[in-house]
Amino acid sequence: MPVWRPDQPVLPTWELTATPTLIISTALATRDFQNVHHDRDAAVRLGGRDIFLNILSTTGLVQRYVTDWAGPEAVVHSIAIRLGTPCHAYDTLTFTGQVVEAGVVEVVGRTAAGVHVTGTVRVSS
């Protein structure tokens, strides 16, 4: 049965602080050793404000947001995302989402600087 939940077409907002520990640990967990995800000095030297989330971490957070809403029986079939502004250390990342059709959830993750990620998640339960 596809996830539709007409009683809840808009997902609840989820706010997450991107702590340095979150950014570093998720980058390392995804075997991403690029210095901009764990070395503040290198990130600044390369033009960033601070270390920032990598794409795999962002994808995982999008998935978690949808599956937390859809429940433990949910099966994610696909996730398509597009990155925008970086999510730096100490940013608050705010996720919103809405069901656009049965089994299809559109997600937006924002920081104070703008849209960090947009995506479409196909899910069933």
N, C-alpha and C positions, 0 to 999 in steps of 0.2 A: 504494500500500500504506500503510495507516495506521500511525502510530507506536504500538507497543504495548510492545515490549521486555520480555517477561515475565522475562527474565534480569535486568532492572533496573527493577522497578516503583517504586522509590524513587530520586529524583534525588539526586545528590551535593549536599551543602551548599555554598553559595557565600557567602563573606563579602566585603563591599565597604565600605571606609571612605568616607563621604560627605564628601569634602573640600570646602572652599569653592569651589575651582576646578571640581570636578564639578558642584556645585549651580548655580553661576553660568553656566558654559558651556552646560549642558544647558537651562537656562531660556532663555538667549538664543538657542540653536539652535532652540528651539521657538517663538521670537518672543513669549515671555512676559516682559514688561518690568515685571511687578508687583514693587514694591520689596521685598517680603518674601523674594524669591528672590535678591536681590543686595546689599541694603543692611542690614547688621546693625543699625544704629541704628534704622532704620524698623521692622524685624521686632520688635525688643525693645519699642519704643514701642507697637506694636500688640498686645503681649501674648505674643510668642514668646520663646523662649530664645535664638534665633539665626536666621540664614537657614535655609530648609528647601527640600527637593525639591518641584518642582511635579508635578502629576498626569501630564503627558505624559512627564516624565523617569522617573517611577516605572513607567509603562506600558512604556516602552522597556527598562527594566531587567528587568521581568518577561519580556518577549519574549526578550531576550538570554539570560536564565537558561535558558529552555526550549529555544531553538534551539541554544545551546552543547551541551546534552545530546542533542538530537535529531539534530544533525549538519547539514552544509551543504546537504543536499537537502531539508531540512524546509520545509514551507510552512505558515505560520500563517494559519488561516482566521478566527479571532476571538479576542479577548481581552476578558474582562469582569472588571473589578476593583472593589474597594471599599477606600477609604482608611480608615485608623484613626489612630493617633498620628502626628504629624509626624516626618519624618526630618531632624533638624537637622545643621548642620555638625559634623563630627568624630564623629558617631554611626557605629557599625558596623551595617550593614544585612546581616542574615543571611537568605538565601533557602533554603527547603526546598520540596520538591515530591514529588508522587506521582501515578502514573498511576492513574486511577480507572476507566477503560475505554479501549478502543482509540481513540487519537487525542484523549483528554481528559486534561489534566494540571491538577491543583489545586496552586496555589502559595501560600505564605505568606512574607511578608517581615517580619522582626522587628528592632526595636532594643531597647536596654536598657529603654526606656520602655514597650514593649508591641508589639502587632501594628501595623505600618505599612500593610501591604497584604495583602489576600486576593484570589485571583483564579482564574479558570478559563481555560485556554488550549486551543483546539481546533487541532490540528496534524496534518499528514500528511507523509509523505515519498515 
